[in-house]
Amino acid sequence: MTGARPGAGRTMVTICAMSATIMQALDTTIANVALPHMQGSLSASLDQINWVLTSYIVAAAIMTAPIGWISERFGRKRLFVICVAGFTIASVLCGFARNIEQMVLFRLLQGAFGAALVPLSQAVLLDAYEPHERGSAMAIWGVGVMLGPIMGPTLGAWLTDNYNWRWVFFINLPIGVLTVLGLLAFMQETVRSHARRFDWFGFIALAIGIGSLQVMLDRGEQAGWFESSEIVTQAIVSAIGFYFFVAHSATTSNPFVRFELFRDRNFVAGCLFMLAIGVVLFATMALVTPYMQNVVGYPILTAGFLLASRGGGTLVAMILVGRLLKIVEARYLVLAGLSLAALTLHQMAGFTELTSSGTIVVASVLQGFGLGLVFVPLNTAAFATLPVALRTEGAAMLTLLRNIGSSVGISLVIARLTEGTIQAHARLVEFLTPFNGALAIAPAPLDATTEQGRAMLDAIVSQQAAILAYGEDFRFLMALVLATLPLVLIIGSARVPQDAPANMALD
């Protein structure tokens, strides 16, 4: 199947692909806010409950890599239906879990089945639309990928507060059932091939490398990073896994990941930028949400709605960018989007506890708009010249790199935030001396000679230290975005004439 004729069938396939994308994208973040409730209900320790997130992330990362081969061997439609059904069943099982062991097992299954949903939906939409329509198709697909993680915490908080944490998982049931029925009815099957044998050695080596890396990144902050023998061991195991994967793939005639992917200039550029987007998008989310709750003092639902404004900016950008791609080169839209993202990160670096909600909303909307300008052109350009036979595998690789980027970004900024807060607190405390004139004329509640006064002073210092640390993290992300700007030059042309034949970009 190289494409689908415009009509009801293509519309239904688009809706099903989008629902699968949103369902999986939501589940990357929706469970986070429900963890304290799960911990109490399942009688789990803090270390145990964290595995609810870790198990999902690791399973999804490992199972993303073989999607191209599985789709080629068994057919894209069959794989898509099985994965949506498996993800839905695993979600329901998570909702019915009675202990932490069951929850971790069912989350593993959820991550394993969910790994294929985003890359398969992307490949399906790329095939369903003509070359000159693919900018609009990627805009539709990007709405689910970008808005899902942003809306997840807000929806999770609302469901948990108004119903029960189990509804965080039960909500997938009606969406999953309708998606399976729609795919069975409207999606066409692809041609299956048994030419390639499965490279077990390459898969196991890559799985060990990715799995160890994800566990290391997820548990690093809690374990004390490289001061912990556990983290050092995971780093060594991950490096060994990646080494054997690369060495084996470079010398075998039938590699697990076909290196032809990386001969395409646009695809390589897409991979590099997808790593950067993974870092910036998810790391910024990991900073803004606790900032609004812990520093400014907003309730979780209010913080979620303010954060959702970034999704509004992304949505507007994606509505416009499909049309813009027909008249503007993708590289210029990526450059504009990254510049806007860097500008808003600079603005966020100046946030304080007195920053108004209006200022936060404006910065969030502009940042979401900038990321929307980057995400769609990047995905369109990455597949503009990639052969059809490599499309599903390429989509899986981009998804994997975005997930790795998000894990690296979140771990990096949280580690910097923790260390930066400690250092800033130590510097600020140095000024709290009896010889400080400002302290001498402070109001009575801040009298350092009383226990209450010292407690209030410590709370103020801790808050200001956190603000300084958050500012440094936002500046770090801004510098990262600025460092990626020169890479825009390696993005080739991705514009396709509107009257191009249907097979132009498929040969």
C-alpha positions as CSV (number, residue, x, y, z in Angstrom):
1,M,0.0,0.0,0.0
2,T,1.6,3.3,-1.1
3,G,-1.3,5.5,-0.3
4,A,-5.0,5.8,0.2
5,R,-7.5,7.6,-1.9
6,P,-9.1,10.7,-0.3
7,G,-12.5,9.9,1.2
8,A,-14.2,8.4,4.2
9,G,-11.7,5.4,4.4
10,R,-8.7,7.7,4.7
11,T,-10.5,9.9,7.2
12,M,-11.3,6.9,9.4
13,V,-7.7,5.6,9.2
14,T,-6.4,9.0,10.2
15,I,-8.8,9.2,13.1
16,C,-7.8,5.7,14.3
17,A,-4.1,6.5,13.9
18,M,-4.5,9.7,15.9
19,S,-6.5,8.0,18.7
20,A,-3.7,5.4,19.0
21,T,-1.1,8.1,19.1
22,I,-2.9,10.2,21.7
23,M,-3.6,7.1,23.9
24,Q,0.1,6.2,24.0
25,A,1.4,9.7,24.3
26,L,-1.0,10.4,27.2
27,D,0.2,7.4,29.1
28,T,3.8,8.6,29.1
29,T,2.8,11.2,31.7
30,I,-0.7,10.6,32.9
31,A,0.2,8.2,35.6
32,N,2.8,10.4,37.2
33,V,0.4,12.5,39.3
34,A,-1.4,9.4,40.5
35,L,1.7,7.7,41.9
36,P,1.1,8.9,45.6
37,H,-2.4,7.5,45.4
38,M,-1.2,4.2,43.9
39,Q,1.5,4.0,46.6
40,G,-1.0,4.1,49.4
41,S,-3.5,1.8,47.6
42,L,-1.0,-0.9,46.7
43,S,1.0,-0.6,50.0
44,A,4.2,0.1,48.1
45,S,7.4,1.8,49.2
46,L,8.7,4.9,47.3
47,D,11.4,2.8,45.6
48,Q,8.8,0.2,44.5
49,I,6.2,2.7,43.2
50,N,8.9,4.4,41.0
51,W,9.1,1.1,39.1
52,V,5.6,1.8,37.8
53,L,7.1,4.5,35.6
54,T,10.5,2.8,35.0
55,S,9.0,-0.5,33.8
56,Y,6.9,1.3,31.2
57,I,9.7,3.4,30.0
58,V,12.2,0.5,29.7
59,A,9.7,-1.8,27.9
60,A,8.7,0.9,25.5
61,A,12.3,1.8,24.7
62,I,13.4,-1.8,24.1
63,M,10.4,-2.8,21.9
64,T,10.5,0.3,19.7
65,A,13.6,-0.8,17.9
66,P,12.3,-4.1,16.3
67,I,9.0,-2.5,15.0
68,G,10.3,-2.2,11.4
69,W,11.2,-5.9,11.1
70,I,8.0,-7.1,12.8
71,S,5.9,-4.9,10.5
72,E,7.7,-6.2,7.5
73,R,7.3,-9.8,8.5
74,F,3.7,-9.9,9.8
75,G,2.1,-6.8,8.1
76,R,1.5,-3.4,9.4
77,K,-2.2,-3.7,9.9
78,R,-2.0,-6.9,11.9
79,L,0.8,-5.5,14.1
80,F,-1.1,-2.2,14.6
81,V,-4.3,-4.1,15.6
82,I,-2.5,-6.4,18.0
83,C,-0.6,-3.6,19.6
84,V,-3.7,-1.4,20.2
85,A,-5.6,-4.4,21.6
86,G,-2.7,-5.4,23.8
87,F,-2.2,-1.9,25.0
88,T,-5.9,-1.6,25.9
89,I,-6.0,-4.9,27.7
90,A,-2.8,-4.1,29.6
91,S,-4.3,-0.7,30.6
92,V,-7.4,-2.4,32.0
93,L,-5.2,-4.9,33.9
94,C,-3.3,-2.0,35.4
95,G,-6.6,-0.5,36.6
96,F,-7.4,-3.8,38.3
97,A,-4.0,-4.4,39.8
98,R,-4.1,-5.4,43.5
99,N,-0.4,-5.2,44.4
100,I,2.8,-3.6,43.2
101,E,4.0,-6.8,41.6
102,Q,0.9,-7.0,39.4
103,M,1.1,-3.3,38.6
104,V,4.8,-3.4,37.4
105,L,4.1,-6.5,35.3
106,F,1.1,-4.9,33.6
107,R,3.0,-1.7,33.0
108,L,5.7,-3.7,31.3
109,L,3.1,-5.2,29.0
110,Q,1.6,-1.8,28.4
111,G,4.9,-0.3,27.5
112,A,5.8,-3.3,25.2
113,F,2.5,-3.1,23.3
114,G,2.5,0.7,23.3
115,A,6.0,1.1,21.8
116,A,4.6,0.5,18.3
117,L,1.7,2.8,18.4
118,V,3.4,6.2,17.6
119,P,5.8,5.0,14.8
120,L,3.1,2.8,13.2
121,S,0.6,5.7,13.2
122,Q,3.2,8.0,11.6
123,A,4.0,5.4,8.9
124,V,0.3,4.9,8.2
125,L,-0.3,8.6,7.8
126,L,2.7,9.0,5.5
127,D,1.4,6.3,3.3
128,A,-2.2,7.5,3.3
129,Y,-1.5,11.0,2.0
130,E,0.0,12.2,-1.3
131,P,3.5,13.7,-1.2
132,H,2.3,17.3,-1.3
133,E,-0.2,16.6,1.5
134,R,2.3,15.1,4.0
135,G,3.0,18.4,5.7
136,S,-0.7,18.5,6.7
137,A,-0.6,14.8,7.6
138,M,2.4,15.3,9.9
139,A,0.6,18.3,11.5
140,I,-2.4,16.1,12.3
141,W,-0.1,13.4,13.7
142,G,2.0,15.8,15.6
143,V,-1.0,17.1,17.6
144,G,-1.3,13.8,19.4
145,V,2.5,13.4,19.9
146,M,3.0,16.9,21.3
147,L,-0.3,17.5,23.1
148,G,-0.5,14.1,24.8
149,P,2.4,14.5,27.2
150,I,1.4,18.1,27.9
151,M,-2.2,17.3,28.7
152,G,-1.4,14.0,30.6
153,P,-0.7,15.4,34.0
154,T,-3.8,17.7,34.0
155,L,-6.1,14.9,32.9
156,G,-4.5,12.5,35.4
157,A,-4.9,14.9,38.2
158,W,-8.6,15.5,37.3
159,L,-9.4,11.8,37.1
160,T,-7.6,11.0,40.3
161,D,-9.3,13.9,42.2
162,N,-12.8,13.3,40.9
163,Y,-12.9,9.5,40.6
164,N,-10.0,7.2,41.4
165,W,-6.4,6.6,40.2
166,R,-7.6,3.5,38.5
167,W,-9.5,5.6,36.0
168,V,-6.2,6.9,34.7
169,F,-5.9,3.4,33.0
170,F,-9.6,2.6,32.5
171,I,-10.0,5.7,30.3
172,N,-8.1,3.8,27.5
173,L,-10.7,1.1,27.2
174,P,-13.4,2.8,25.0
175,I,-10.7,4.6,22.9
176,G,-8.8,1.3,22.4
177,V,-11.9,-0.7,21.4
178,L,-13.1,1.9,18.9
179,T,-9.6,2.1,17.5
180,V,-9.3,-1.6,17.0
181,L,-12.7,-1.8,15.2
182,G,-11.8,1.2,13.0
183,L,-8.4,-0.3,12.0
184,L,-10.0,-3.7,11.2
185,A,-12.7,-2.0,9.0
186,F,-10.8,0.7,7.2
187,M,-7.0,0.0,7.2
188,Q,-5.4,-1.9,4.3
189,E,-2.7,-4.5,4.9
190,T,0.8,-4.0,3.6
191,V,2.8,-6.6,1.6
192,R,4.6,-9.0,3.9
193,S,8.2,-10.1,3.4
194,H,10.1,-13.0,4.8
195,A,13.4,-12.1,3.1
196,R,15.1,-10.7,6.3
197,R,15.9,-13.0,9.1
198,F,15.7,-11.6,12.6
199,D,19.1,-10.5,14.0
200,W,18.8,-11.9,17.5
201,F,22.3,-10.9,18.6
202,G,21.8,-7.3,17.4
203,F,18.5,-7.1,19.1
204,I,19.7,-8.5,22.4
205,A,22.8,-6.2,22.4
206,L,20.6,-3.1,21.6
207,A,18.0,-4.1,24.2
208,I,20.7,-4.4,26.9
209,G,22.2,-1.1,25.9
210,I,18.8,0.8,25.8
211,G,17.4,-0.9,28.9
212,S,20.4,-0.3,31.1
213,L,20.6,3.3,29.9
214,Q,16.9,3.9,30.7
215,V,17.1,2.4,34.1
216,M,20.3,4.4,34.9
217,L,18.6,7.6,33.8
218,D,15.4,6.9,35.7
219,R,17.0,5.8,38.9
220,G,20.1,8.0,38.9
221,E,18.8,10.9,40.9
222,Q,17.4,8.6,43.6
223,A,20.5,6.4,43.8
224,G,23.0,9.3,43.9
225,W,24.2,9.0,40.3
226,F,27.8,7.8,39.9
227,E,28.4,7.7,43.6
228,S,26.3,4.6,43.5
229,S,27.7,1.2,42.4
230,E,24.3,0.4,40.9
231,I,24.4,3.4,38.5
232,V,28.1,2.7,37.6
233,T,27.2,-0.9,36.8
234,Q,24.3,0.1,34.7
235,A,26.4,2.6,32.8
236,I,29.1,0.0,32.0
237,V,26.5,-2.6,30.9
238,S,24.8,0.0,28.7
239,A,28.1,0.9,27.1
240,I,29.0,-2.7,26.4
241,G,25.5,-3.4,24.9
242,F,25.8,-0.4,22.5
243,Y,29.4,-1.4,21.6
244,F,28.5,-4.9,20.6
245,F,25.4,-3.6,18.7
246,V,27.4,-1.2,16.6
247,A,30.3,-3.6,16.1
248,H,28.0,-6.4,15.1
249,S,25.8,-4.2,12.8
250,A,28.9,-2.9,11.0
251,T,30.2,-6.3,10.2
252,T,27.1,-8.5,9.6
253,S,25.3,-8.8,6.2
254,N,21.9,-8.8,8.0
255,P,21.9,-6.1,10.7
256,F,19.0,-5.6,13.1
257,V,18.8,-1.9,12.2
258,R,19.5,-1.2,8.5
259,F,22.2,1.4,8.3
260,E,20.8,2.6,4.9
261,L,18.6,4.8,7.0
262,F,21.6,7.0,7.9
263,R,22.7,7.5,4.3
264,D,19.7,9.9,3.9
265,R,20.8,13.4,4.7
266,N,17.4,14.6,5.8
267,F,16.8,11.6,8.0
268,V,20.1,12.1,9.8
269,A,19.2,15.7,10.4
270,G,15.8,14.6,11.7
271,C,17.5,12.2,14.1
272,L,19.8,14.9,15.5
273,F,17.0,17.4,16.0
274,M,14.6,14.8,17.4
275,L,17.1,14.1,20.2
276,A,17.2,17.9,20.9
277,I,13.4,18.2,20.9
278,G,13.1,15.2,23.3
279,V,15.5,17.0,25.7
280,V,13.9,20.4,25.5
281,L,10.2,19.4,25.4
282,F,10.2,17.0,28.2
283,A,12.9,18.6,30.3
284,T,11.0,21.9,30.2
285,M,7.8,20.1,31.3
286,A,9.7,18.5,34.1
287,L,10.8,21.9,35.3
288,V,7.7,24.1,34.8
289,T,5.2,21.8,36.5
290,P,7.0,21.6,39.9
291,Y,8.1,25.2,39.6
292,M,4.4,26.3,39.5
293,Q,3.4,24.0,42.3
294,N,6.4,24.3,44.7
295,V,7.7,27.8,44.1
296,V,4.6,29.8,43.0
297,G,2.2,27.7,45.0
298,Y,-0.5,26.8,42.4
299,P,-2.7,23.7,43.0
300,I,-1.9,20.8,40.6
301,L,-5.0,21.4,38.5
302,T,-4.3,25.1,38.1
303,A,-0.7,24.3,37.2
304,G,-1.9,21.8,34.7
305,F,-4.2,24.2,33.0
306,L,-1.4,26.9,32.8
307,L,0.9,24.3,31.3
308,A,-1.9,23.3,28.8
309,S,-1.6,26.7,27.3
310,R,1.6,25.5,25.7
311,G,-0.4,22.9,24.0
312,G,-2.7,25.6,22.7
313,G,0.3,27.3,21.1
314,T,1.5,24.0,19.6
315,L,-2.0,23.4,18.2
316,V,-2.1,26.8,16.4
317,A,1.4,26.2,15.0
318,M,0.4,22.8,13.6
319,I,-2.8,24.2,12.0
320,L,-0.6,26.8,10.2
321,V,2.5,24.8,9.4
322,G,0.9,22.3,7.1
323,R,0.1,25.1,4.7
324,L,3.4,26.9,5.3
325,L,5.3,23.9,4.2
326,K,4.0,24.3,0.7
327,I,5.6,27.7,0.3
328,V,8.4,27.8,2.9
329,E,11.4,25.4,3.2
330,A,11.3,23.2,6.3
331,R,14.7,24.4,7.4
332,Y,13.5,28.0,7.7
333,L,10.5,27.0,9.8
334,V,12.7,24.9,12.1
335,L,15.1,27.8,12.5
336,A,12.2,30.1,13.4
337,G,10.7,27.6,15.9
338,L,14.0,27.0,17.6
339,S,14.7,30.7,17.9
340,L,11.3,31.3,19.5
341,A,11.9,28.4,21.9
342,A,15.3,29.9,22.9
343,L,13.7,33.3,23.4
344,T,11.0,31.9,25.8
345,L,13.5,29.9,27.7
346,H,15.5,33.1,28.3
347,Q,12.2,34.6,29.6
348,M,11.6,31.7,31.9
349,A,15.1,32.0,33.4
350,G,13.8,35.3,34.9
351,F,10.7,33.8,36.5
352,T,10.3,34.4,40.3
353,E,7.7,33.6,42.9
354,L,6.0,36.9,41.9
355,T,5.7,36.1,38.2
356,S,2.0,36.5,37.2
357,S,0.0,33.7,35.6
358,G,-0.5,35.9,32.5
359,T,3.3,36.0,32.0
360,I,3.6,32.2,32.4
361,V,0.7,31.7,29.9
362,V,2.3,34.0,27.3
363,A,5.7,32.3,27.6
364,S,4.1,28.9,27.4
365,V,2.0,29.7,24.3
366,L,5.0,31.2,22.5
367,Q,7.1,28.2,23.4
368,G,4.5,25.7,22.3
369,F,4.1,27.6,19.0
370,G,7.9,27.5,18.5
371,L,8.0,23.7,19.1
372,G,5.1,23.2,16.8
373,L,7.0,25.0,14.1
374,V,9.9,22.6,14.6
375,F,8.2,19.3,15.1
376,V,6.1,19.0,11.9
377,P,8.6,20.3,9.4
378,L,11.3,18.1,10.9
379,N,9.2,15.0,10.5
380,T,8.2,16.0,7.0
381,A,11.8,16.6,6.0
382,A,13.1,13.4,7.6
383,F,10.8,11.2,5.4
384,A,10.9,13.4,2.3
385,T,13.6,11.3,0.5
386,L,13.5,8.1,2.6
387,P,12.5,5.0,0.6
388,V,9.1,3.5,1.4
389,A,10.7,0.2,2.5
390,L,12.5,2.0,5.3
391,R,9.6,4.2,6.4
392,T,8.3,2.2,9.4
393,E,11.8,1.5,10.6
394,G,12.7,5.2,10.3
395,A,9.6,6.2,12.2
396,A,10.6,3.7,15.0
397,M,14.1,5.1,15.1
398,L,12.9,8.7,15.4
399,T,10.5,7.7,18.2
400,L,13.3,5.8,20.0
401,L,15.6,8.8,19.8
402,R,13.0,11.2,21.0
403,N,12.3,8.9,24.0
404,I,16.0,8.6,24.8
405,G,16.4,12.4,24.5
406,S,13.5,12.9,26.9
407,S,15.0,10.6,29.4
408,V,18.4,12.2,29.2
409,G,16.9,15.7,29.4
410,I,14.7,15.0,32.4
411,S,17.5,13.3,34.3
412,L,20.0,16.1,33.4
413,V,17.8,19.0,34.5
414,I,16.6,17.3,37.7
415,A,20.2,16.5,38.7
416,R,21.3,20.1,37.9
417,L,18.2,21.4,39.8
418,T,19.0,19.4,42.9
419,E,22.7,20.3,42.9
420,G,22.0,23.9,42.0
421,T,19.5,24.4,44.8
422,I,22.0,23.0,47.4
423,Q,24.8,25.3,46.1
424,A,22.5,28.4,45.9
425,H,21.2,27.7,49.4
426,A,24.8,27.5,50.8
427,R,25.7,30.8,49.1
428,L,22.6,32.7,50.4
429,V,23.0,31.4,54.0
430,E,26.4,33.1,54.1
431,F,24.6,36.5,54.2
432,L,22.5,35.5,57.2
433,T,24.8,36.9,59.9
434,P,24.3,39.2,62.9
435,F,26.3,41.9,61.0
436,N,23.8,42.0,58.1
437,G,22.1,45.4,58.4
438,A,19.0,44.3,56.4
439,L,18.5,41.4,58.8
440,A,18.8,43.7,61.8
441,I,15.8,45.8,60.7
442,A,13.7,42.8,59.5
443,P,10.1,42.5,60.9
444,A,9.6,40.5,64.1
445,P,8.5,37.3,62.4
446,L,12.0,37.1,60.9
447,D,13.9,37.5,64.1
448,A,16.8,35.2,63.8
449,T,17.1,34.8,67.6
450,T,13.8,32.9,67.7
451,E,13.0,29.4,66.5
452,Q,10.1,30.6,64.5
453,G,12.1,33.3,62.9
454,R,14.9,30.9,61.9
455,A,12.4,28.6,60.3
456,M,10.8,31.4,58.3
457,L,14.2,32.6,57.2
458,D,15.2,29.1,56.1
459,A,12.0,28.8,54.1
460,I,12.6,32.1,52.3
461,V,16.2,31.1,51.6
462,S,15.1,27.7,50.3
463,Q,12.6,29.3,48.0
464,Q,15.1,31.8,46.6
465,A,17.7,29.1,46.1
466,A,15.2,27.0,44.1
467,I,14.4,30.0,42.0
468,L,18.1,30.5,41.2
469,A,18.5,26.8,40.4
470,Y,15.4,26.8,38.1
471,G,16.8,29.9,36.3
472,E,20.1,28.2,35.7
473,D,18.4,25.1,34.3
474,F,16.3,27.2,31.9
475,R,19.5,29.0,30.7
476,F,21.1,25.6,30.2
477,L,18.2,24.5,28.0
478,M,18.4,27.8,26.1
479,A,22.1,27.3,25.4
480,L,21.3,23.8,24.2
481,V,18.7,25.1,21.7
482,L,21.1,27.8,20.5
483,A,23.8,25.2,20.0
484,T,21.5,23.2,17.6
485,L,20.8,26.2,15.4
486,P,23.8,25.6,13.0
487,L,22.5,22.0,12.4
488,V,19.7,23.6,10.4
489,L,22.1,23.9,7.5
490,I,22.2,20.1,7.0
491,I,18.5,19.8,6.4
492,G,17.9,19.5,2.7
493,S,14.8,20.6,0.7
494,A,11.6,18.9,1.7
495,R,9.1,20.9,-0.4
496,V,7.0,18.9,-2.8
497,P,5.1,20.6,-5.6
498,Q,1.3,20.4,-5.2
499,D,0.9,18.8,-8.6
500,A,3.6,16.1,-7.9
501,P,2.7,12.6,-8.9
502,A,1.7,10.3,-6.1
503,N,4.8,8.1,-6.4
504,M,7.3,10.9,-6.5
505,A,8.5,10.6,-2.9
506,L,8.0,6.9,-2.8
507,D,10.6,5.7,-5.3
